[in-house]
Amino acid sequence: MSENTRHVPIMPKEVLESIITDRNGVYVDATLGFGGHSELILNELSAKGKLIGIDRDKEAIEASEHRLEKYGDRFRAIHGNYKDIEGYLRDEGIRMVDGILADLGISSYQIDTPDRGFSYNKNAPIDMRMNQQDKLSAYEVVNNYSVEELQRIIRIYGEEKFARQIAQQIQRQREKKEIETTYELVEIIKSAIPAPARRKGGNPAKRTFQAIRIHVNDELEGLSETIEGMIRLLKSGGRLCVITFHSLEDRIVKQVMRELEDPCTCPKDIPYCVCGKISLGRAYPRGGIVPTNEEMENNSRSKSARLRVFIKN
């Protein structure tokens, strides 16, 4: 395996301490990537313990199968979307599991592989598809979406206050020629943002690239339902561990966990619950877990990460 596929797992110690409750149990890495977290989990399990990995990226599946082949039938990789986790487990004859990990970030490999078109720091054709079998790519979004559609995507998914200026500049440039590469798009974004704003907050293209990537891969659509579904697949005492990297997805995960911990919809002024909704468990710790200063120094991609854990009743 080449060096750029050696994905560095985020918060490895914290994930292991949070997810494993039974060394003989069954676990799911819902965002397998190149198997970094999965390898750590499998190392901690007994010879009876099993792990199922799911990923949209076929290259990641192939690399992780090679990396984890030493575990034999204790590891099973599935090419697919974690939103379909219940069906995949059913196909494997599994009804409930002991723990599920979902690392919602884009993988280091995808960022570091130029021809995938995810990075604003590497020149490549605009793509950004996690599953390269999907039809919609960033190229289609940038060159064919209306100004209004682009503005909405960039504003909502990128939380970019210059969304309209960027969308309008994209339209002006594509009227001259199609926008084909990441560097072309970066320069267009930079030219749309006022100079004072460009000088702070890192690369000015970061938020727009994030927004387009989220839209292309449908990352937030159905996330609430998926998180709830994962929690319902846990055995009593099982753990769901979710690593988030930006405020949009973190807000969704936090809200779902909060609602499942306290689902009662009764008015606060009545003496007892009549709605009949029962708590599924609790989030612990309340504010989630963040990387240590040492990890953030050694792995810059961990700086925005937050690990949220839900413990099933």
Buried (B, 14 or more C-beta within 10 A) or exposed (E): EEEEBBBEBBBBEBBBEBBBBBEEBBBBBBBBBBBBBBBBBBEBBEEEBBBBBBBBBEBBBBBBBEBBEEBEEBBBBBBBBBBBBBEBBEEBEBEBBBBBBBBBBBBBBBBBBBEBBBBBBBEBBBBBBBBEEEEEBBBEBBBEBEBEEBBBBBBBBBBBEBBBBBBBBBBEBBEEEEBBBBBBBBBBBBBBBEEEEBEEEEBBBBBBBBBBBBBBBBBBEEBBEBBBBBBEBBBEEBBBBBBBBBEBBBEBBBEBBBBBBEBBEEEEEEEEEEEEEEEBBBBBEEEBBBBEEEBBEEBEBBEBBBBBBBBBB
